[in-house]
Amino acid sequence: MGGERRNRAEPPSLWVRVLVALVALGVGAHGVSCLIRGRLVTEGVVLEGVPARVVGALVAGVAAIALARTLYPRWRRH
C-alpha cells in the first residue's frame, strides 16, 4: 500500500490555461477596481467603504493566486 502510485490526470491544454488566465485577470481587475473605488455592487448587494475594500482585496488576492498557479503549474502540490 505504501508503494501504490496515485492516479494523475493529464495537464490541462494550452487553451484551457489561456481561458483560466483570462478569467482570473478579469476577476482580479474587478477586485482591484473595488479596492480602489471602495464600492462593490453585485446582484442587489451594495458595499461601500472599508467592507468593499476588504472584499476587493480578497477577490484580487484569490485571482492573483489563481493566475500564478495557471501560469506556473510547477507550483502546484503533487
BELRA-V250622 format. One record per pair of residues at least 24 apart in sequence whose ideal C-beta (glycine too) atoms are under 8 Angstrom apart, sorted by the first residue. I is the first residue (numbers start at 0). GAP is how many residues later the second one is. D is the distance in Angstrom with one decimal. If there is no record, write none. Layout:
i=<I;I>
gap=<GAP;GAP>
d=<D;D>
This chain:
i=<10;16;16;16;19;19;20;20;20;23;23;23;23;23;24;24;26;26;26;26;27;27;27;27;27;29;30;30;30;30;30;30;30;30;30;31;31;33;34>
gap=<62;53;54;56;46;50;46;49;50;39;40;42;43;46;38;42;32;35;36;39;31;32;35;36;39;29;24;25;26;27;28;29;30;31;32;24;28;25;25>
d=<6.5;5.5;7.9;7.9;7.2;4.8;6.0;5.0;6.5;4.9;7.9;4.4;4.1;6.4;7.5;6.6;6.4;7.8;4.4;7.8;7.5;5.2;3.3;6.0;6.6;6.7;8.0;4.9;7.1;7.4;3.3;3.3;7.6;7.8;5.8;6.9;5.0;6.8;6.0>
